[in-house]
Amino acid sequence: MAALSPDAILLTGRVAVVTGAARGIGRAIAETFAAFGAHVAVCDRDKPDGDLAMTLDVRDPVAVEVFAQAVRERWGRVDVLVNNAGGTFHAAFADTSPRGEQILIEENFTQVTGMIRRLLPLMGGGSSIINVTSSEAHQAAPGFAVYAAMKAALESLTKSLALELAPRGIRVNAIAPDALPTEGEERVRERMLAGGLPFDPARRPPLGHLGKPEDAAGAALFLAGDLAGFVTGATIHVDGGIHAAGGWRRMDVSDSQLRRTT
Ligand SMILES: NC(=O)c1ccc[n+]([C@@H]2O[C@H](COP(=O)([O-])OP(=O)(O)OC[C@H]3O[C@@H](n4cnc5c(N)ncnc54)[C@H](O)[C@@H]3O)[C@@H](O)[C@H]2O)c1
């Protein structure tokens, strides 16, 4: 039996694109990929750092086209695409306007299909797409209904594309994070607390502590490279056991406070 080479974890010379890489999980993934030898192209609404870095909104198809052209001119190919950008606000479904809903759909779903559509022609056999979803894709998420539905759509897309792209040797997987404190995650939590929602900030996942963005980066590093060469259509839950526990109820939906504050 042949042992794996320790080098199998490396991404030496691979071209990796990471969206939403100015902070949080995206930045941890981009920095980890660079540390393991990848050339990293990053984009974000805020200024990101990388071998090729662009400030843009991933919902803007013209800006994405410019970004894709720059990647093509610099390296001529993409080996790893991480669709990490995404986000949400807290609101009861009944209070979410059609415009608010559209924003959540574009922010968490159509920008991903747009990015994949644009970069796929640069991807060949052995390359890897990683979609960052959420544990909310796998459970009821009161106050986040449209966001959770879009993350669930991304999970479904991940599996369908895994099969469509398998004949081309392109793998497609997902990472479903939760309880990884980041600016984005904290902002949502603060708004929930400010709204008086019965959210317990002291609650911990089954592992007994919160995670960190680097925990998601470890999963992304595995999925990006040769160690995961036979892994496609899979989701890695980076959540300290929340998914295994059947979800992590952020609030008691029977509580009248939810109806009062939303
Ligand atoms: N942190 C968690 O525990 C957690 C839980 C569930 C899901 N997620 C998912 O992980 C991903 C990263 O989240 P995070 O916690 O690091 O959040 P974050 O808000 O701290 O970072 C997100 C980054 O993406 C960028 N971004 C967002 N929308 C963008 C857009 N339209 N165009 C360009 N850049 C954009 C932001 O500017 C920011 O730099 C998101 O998709 C989020 O839904 C995170």
The ligand as an SDF file (V2000), in Angstrom:
LIG
                    3D

 44 48  0  0  0  0  0  0  0  0999 V2000
  -18.7390   33.0040   10.2730 N   0  0  0  0  0  0  0  0  0  0  0  0
  -19.6360   32.0250   10.3490 C   0  0  0  0  0  0  0  0  0  0  0  0
  -19.7940   31.3640   11.3900 O   0  0  0  0  0  0  0  0  0  0  0  0
  -20.4920   31.6880    9.1530 C   0  0  0  0  0  0  0  0  0  0  0  0
  -21.6320   30.9180    9.3820 C   0  0  0  0  0  0  0  0  0  0  0  0
  -22.4070   30.5570    8.2910 C   0  0  0  0  0  0  0  0  0  0  0  0
  -22.0640   30.9490    7.0030 C   0  0  0  0  0  0  0  0  0  0  0  0
  -20.9520   31.7360    6.8250 N   0  0  0  0  0  0  0  0  0  0  0  0
  -20.6410   32.1170    5.4380 C   0  0  0  0  0  0  0  0  0  0  0  0
  -19.2470   32.2300    5.2690 O   0  0  0  0  0  0  0  0  0  0  0  0
  -18.9500   33.2430    4.2980 C   0  0  0  0  0  0  0  0  0  0  0  0
  -17.9610   34.2350    4.8930 C   0  0  0  0  0  0  0  0  0  0  0  0
  -18.5360   34.7880    6.0440 O   0  0  0  0  0  0  0  0  0  0  0  0
  -17.7250   35.5900    7.1610 P   0  0  0  0  0  0  0  0  0  0  0  0
  -18.2660   35.1390    8.4670 O   0  0  0  0  0  0  0  0  0  0  0  0
  -16.2700   35.5410    6.9130 O   0  0  0  0  0  0  0  0  0  0  0  0
  -18.3300   37.0480    6.8840 O   0  0  0  0  0  0  0  0  0  0  0  0
  -17.6550   38.5090    6.8360 P   0  0  0  0  0  0  0  0  0  0  0  0
  -18.8130   39.4230    6.6400 O   0  0  0  0  0  0  0  0  0  0  0  0
  -16.7740   38.7370    8.0310 O   0  0  0  0  0  0  0  0  0  0  0  0
  -16.7570   38.4700    5.5150 O   0  0  0  0  0  0  0  0  0  0  0  0
  -17.3580   38.4100    4.2610 C   0  0  0  0  0  0  0  0  0  0  0  0
  -16.4850   39.1150    3.2660 C   0  0  0  0  0  0  0  0  0  0  0  0
  -17.1350   39.0190    1.9840 O   0  0  0  0  0  0  0  0  0  0  0  0
  -17.2450   40.3160    1.4240 C   0  0  0  0  0  0  0  0  0  0  0  0
  -18.4530   40.3930    0.6160 N   0  0  0  0  0  0  0  0  0  0  0  0
  -19.7170   40.1260    1.0220 C   0  0  0  0  0  0  0  0  0  0  0  0
  -20.5760   40.3500    0.0180 N   0  0  0  0  0  0  0  0  0  0  0  0
  -19.8490   40.7650   -1.0440 C   0  0  0  0  0  0  0  0  0  0  0  0
  -20.1650   41.1690   -2.3620 C   0  0  0  0  0  0  0  0  0  0  0  0
  -21.4390   41.1990   -2.7820 N   0  0  0  0  0  0  0  0  0  0  0  0
  -19.1610   41.5390   -3.2050 N   0  0  0  0  0  0  0  0  0  0  0  0
  -17.8720   41.5270   -2.7740 C   0  0  0  0  0  0  0  0  0  0  0  0
  -17.5110   41.1720   -1.5290 N   0  0  0  0  0  0  0  0  0  0  0  0
  -18.4840   40.7860   -0.6620 C   0  0  0  0  0  0  0  0  0  0  0  0
  -17.2810   41.2800    2.6110 C   0  0  0  0  0  0  0  0  0  0  0  0
  -16.8650   42.5920    2.2300 O   0  0  0  0  0  0  0  0  0  0  0  0
  -16.3170   40.5950    3.5770 C   0  0  0  0  0  0  0  0  0  0  0  0
  -14.9790   40.9880    3.3750 O   0  0  0  0  0  0  0  0  0  0  0  0
  -20.2900   33.8720    3.9070 C   0  0  0  0  0  0  0  0  0  0  0  0
  -20.7360   33.2790    2.7110 O   0  0  0  0  0  0  0  0  0  0  0  0
  -21.2020   33.4900    5.0590 C   0  0  0  0  0  0  0  0  0  0  0  0
  -22.5610   33.4110    4.6670 O   0  0  0  0  0  0  0  0  0  0  0  0
  -20.1610   32.1120    7.8770 C   0  0  0  0  0  0  0  0  0  0  0  0
  1  2  1  0
  2  3  2  0
  2  4  1  0
  4  5  1  0
  4 44  2  0
  5  6  2  0
  6  7  1  0
  7  8  2  0
  8  9  1  0
  8 44  1  0
  9 10  1  0
  9 42  1  0
 10 11  1  0
 11 12  1  0
 11 40  1  0
 12 13  1  0
 13 14  1  0
 14 15  2  0
 14 16  1  0
 14 17  1  0
 17 18  1  0
 18 19  2  0
 18 20  1  0
 18 21  1  0
 21 22  1  0
 22 23  1  0
 23 24  1  0
 23 38  1  0
 24 25  1  0
 25 26  1  0
 25 36  1  0
 26 27  1  0
 26 35  1  0
 27 28  2  0
 28 29  1  0
 29 30  1  0
 29 35  2  0
 30 31  1  0
 30 32  2  0
 32 33  1  0
 33 34  2  0
 34 35  1  0
 36 37  1  0
 36 38  1  0
 38 39  1  0
 40 41  1  0
 40 42  1  0
 42 43  1  0
M  CHG  2   8   1  16  -1
M  END
$$$$
